[in-house]
Amino acid sequence: MTLQIIILLGSLALLIFGAEWIVDGSSAIARRAGLSEFLIGLTVVGIGTSMPELAVSTVGALNGSADISIGNIVGSNIFNVLLILGVTAMIRPVFISGSNLRRDIPLNIFVTVLLILFGKHASLFGLGEDTLSRLDGAIFLLLFIAYMYISFRTGKEEFSEDGADEDAGGKGKKLYVAILLTLAGFAALIAGGKYFVDSATKIARMAHLSEKFIAVTILAGGTSMPELVTCVVATIKKKGALALGNIIGSNISNILLILGTSALVFHPSGKGPSGLSFGNITWMDLGVLVLSSLLLLTSAWSGRNNKIGRGDATLFLLCQGAYLVWLFLNL
């Protein structure tokens, strides 16, 4: 067990260093390209930190395991808002800009509702099966491409609430250095996340914890570790816009890009459904998913100056705790 603890600590160090490099590198890219840190968080960082979810969901789809593909994304999106953004806002309130309220947060709600309408159309409308078809996947991917295009067309520089763009540390970085630093950060995050999950799982088994407990806690949270560490580091460095962009970008990418891809490559096993089945995703899971996206919107109006404050963060964390309790009671 001593070796696994050393590996666990080493993987955490990799995650922290990787997040540091990503935050510094992506912030420098934003300044050099004349784009907002939120946009870089939404696109480069948000998509990059969603790579573990892409790997897990795509492999699950290729193996005909829809439960893995759907459950991974639903759980990750809930975890991203309620736990990760909750922890982030507890450290430092997160500013929500006007464009976030007009476009990004409403789109997050829209794609969440669209996921439920596509995945549960048999239960809701009595048509077909409760699955995501290849056509649904193609629609998701087209929406993702359109959103990326619009975001870059409108994503000119917006200064963060903390004056992070005045950070002298990133101004001197050349563009190629910033890109290399960001890529190195992603590599460290992926390696650190993998070794963290592997060693934590082995330690849990040595402690004779059940497989279900391991799946619901370590494996479910493991694929979101890159987002968690990146958001915490970004917040400590007073780059809340990048942290918020990371969460919204990850959630939108998870649904449109990852589930879109998974639905297209899904290989049905045996006589199972021809698409990604929502059969084992409960209405409670989907209700908490919608609640998390709505809380992100209502938190902008619950306090002053369009910020996710510590009061909002407390509510997020309480909702996450309640959902985990419900999961454990229904294992």
N, C-alpha and C positions, 0 to 999 in steps of 0.2 A: 504493500500500500504506500510505502514511503516514496517509491519511484513514481507512482501515479500522482501523488500530491505534488512532487517536484514538476512533473509534466503539466499539471493543472496550473501551477503558479507561473510556469514558463509561458503557457498559452495565454494566460491573462496579460502577461507583459507584452506579448506579441499583439494582442488586441489593443492595448493602450497605445503602444508605439504606432501601430497601424492607423489608429484613429487620429493621433497627433499629426502624422504625415498627410493623411487625407484632408484634414481640416486646413492645415497650412497650405498644402499644394492647391486644393480646390479654391481657396480664398484668393490665392495669387492668380490662378487662371481667371477667376471672375473679374479681378481688377484689370488684368491685361486685355481681356476680351470685351471690357466695358459692359459686363452683365452683372445682374444682382446676385448676391450670395444665395438668396432664396432660390433663384433659378438654377444655380449650380447644384445646390442641395437637392432640388426637385429632380434634376435630370442625372447629372454625373454621379453624385453621391447616392441619391435615392435608388437609382437603378443598380449601381455597383454593390450597395449593401444588400440588395435583394437577390444577389446571385445564389446564396445558399438555398433560398426558397425555390428559385428557378431549377436548381439541380434536383432537389428533393421531389418537387411536383412533376417535373418532366420525366424523371426516372420512374416515378409511380405511375404516370400515365402510360409510358411505354410497356410497363409490366402489367397493365390492366388494373391497377390498384387506384380506383377513383377516390377512395376514402383518404388515401395519403395526399393526393393532389389537392382535393377540396379542403380537407380538414387542416392541412398545413397552412393554406392561405387564410382561411377564416380565423384560425387561432392566431396567426401572425399579425393580421390587421387589428384584431382586438388588443393584442399585446402591445403593438406599436403605439396606439393612442393612449390606452388606459394606464399602462405601466411605464413605458418608456417616456412618453410625453409628460406623464404625471411626475416621474422622478426628475425630468429635465426642468419642469416649471417649479418644482420645489427648490431646486438649486438657485434658479434665477427666473423671474417672470418672462414669458416669451411673447414678443410683440406680434400682433396680427395686422398686416397692412390692408389697405383698401382693396388692392388687387386680390389678396387672399380671400377676402370676404366676397368679392364679386365673382371670382372665377374658380380659384383652386379648391377651396373648401366646399362650395356647392357641387363642383365636379366630383369630388370625393364621395359626397352623398349620392349623387346621381349614379355613379358606376356601382356603388354598393346596392342601391335599389335595383338597378338593371341586372346585377348578378342574381338577385333573388327572383326577379321576374323571369329571367331566362332559365334558371336552374329549377324553379318550383312551378313551372307553368301548368303541369298536370294537377297539382294540388290547388293552385289558384284558379285555373281556368278550365280544368278538365280536358286538356289537350295534350296528347303525346305522353311522354315520360318525364319524370323529374330528373332531367339530365341537361348537361351542357353539350350541345351538338357541335360538329365541326363548323357549321354555319355560324353558330353563336361565337365560336372561337375566332373566326374570320372577322366578324363584326367588331369584337373586342380589339383585335390587332389594328384594324383600320382606325378605330377611335383613338388608340394609343398613338399612332403615327400622326393623326390630325392634331392631337393635343400637344405633342412635342413640337410640331411645326408652329402652331399658334404661340406656344410659350416662348420659343426662341425669337419669333417675330416681334413680340411685345416685351421681351425681357431685358430692357435696358436698365442701366444702373439705378438702384434705389438704395439709399444709405440706410444702414441698420440703426435701430434705436440707441445703440451704445456707441455709435461712431467707430464701429469696427473697421471701416474702410480707412481709418487713419492709422491703422496698425503699421508701423514702419517696418516690422519684421518681414512682411510679405512683399513690400514694394520693390525691393531690390532683386527678387527672384526673376530670372529669365523664364520665358514661357516653357522651354523644353525642360528646364529644371523642375518647374512646378508640375508638369505632366509626369515626369519620371517619379517625383515624390509621391504624387497621387497614386500612380500605378503600384509603387512599392507598398503604399499603405493598404491598397486593396489586397495585394498578395499576403501581407501580414495578417490582415483581418480574416481572410479565407483560411489560412493555415492555423491561425490562433483559434478560430471558431471550431474547426474540425477537431483539433487536439483537445480543446476544452470539452467538447461533447463526449469524445471517446474516453478521456480520463475520468470525467465526472460520472459517466455511466459505469465504468469499471469499479470506481470507488463505491458507488451506490450498491452494486451487486455484491461487493465484498462485505458491505454492511447489511446484506440480506434484505434489501428493500425490494418490493414487488416490481415486476415488469410494468404493470399499469402505472404505478407511481412514477417510475422512471420516465415512461412515455409522456405522461401529462405534465411533468415538471421539467426535467432536464432536456429531453428531446424537443418538446414544444417550445421552450424558451431558447434553446441553443441556436436555432437558425436566425433568431432575432438579436443575438448578442452583438453583431456588427453595428446594427442600428442603435442599440443601447449605449455602447461605449462611444460611438461617434457623436451621438447627441450630447452625452455628458461632457465629453471633451470640448465640443463646440460651445456649449453653454458656459463652461468655465473660462473659455477664451473670449467670452462676450460676443459670440457669433450665433445669437438665437435664431436669426433668419435662416441660416444654413441648417440648424437643427430642425426647425419647423418644415423646411423644404424637404429634408431627408425623410421625415415621417409621412408627409402628404405624398411625396414622390414614391416612396416605398409602397404605400397602400394602393395608389393608382396603378403602379407598375405590377403589383401582385395580382390585381384583378385583370387588367387589360392585357398586359404583356405575358405574364406567367400562366394564368389560366387560359388566355387565348391560345398560347403555344401548346399547353397541355391538352386542350380540347382538340386541336388539330392533329396532334401526334398520338392521341389515345388509341390503344390497341385493346379491344374488348376481349376478355378472357372467357372462354367457354360460351355459355348461352346468356351471358350477362348483357346489360344494356349497351347500346351502341355508342353512348356518350358518357361523359363524366357524371356519375350518378350522385344525386343529392340525398339518396335514401337514408343515409345514416347521419345527416346533418339535421339537428333538431331545430324547431322554431325558437327555442331558447337561445341556441348558438347564433342564429340569424338575428334574433331580437337584440342581443348584446352587440352584435356587429353594427347594426343600424344605430343603436344607442350611442356607441362610441363615436360614430361619424357625426351625429347630431350634437353631442356634447362639445365637439370641436368647434361647431358653429355658435352654439349658445354661450360658450365661455367668453366669446368676444364681446358680448353684451352684458355680462354679469358683473363686471367691474368697471374700472376707468381706463381710458386710453387704449381700448382694444388690445388688452393683454390677457394671456392665460396666466392668472395669478396663482398664488399658493392655495387660496380657497378652492379654485377650480382643480388644482392638482390633487388636493385632498379628496375631492369627489371622485376624480378619475381613479385614484388608488383604492378607494373604498369599493367602487364598482368592480374593479379587477379582483379584489379580494373576495367579494361576494360571488363572482362568477367562478373563481377557483374552488370555493367551498361547494358550490352546486355541482361542479365537475367531479369532485372527490366523492360526494354523496351519491352520484349516479354512475360510478365506474362499473 
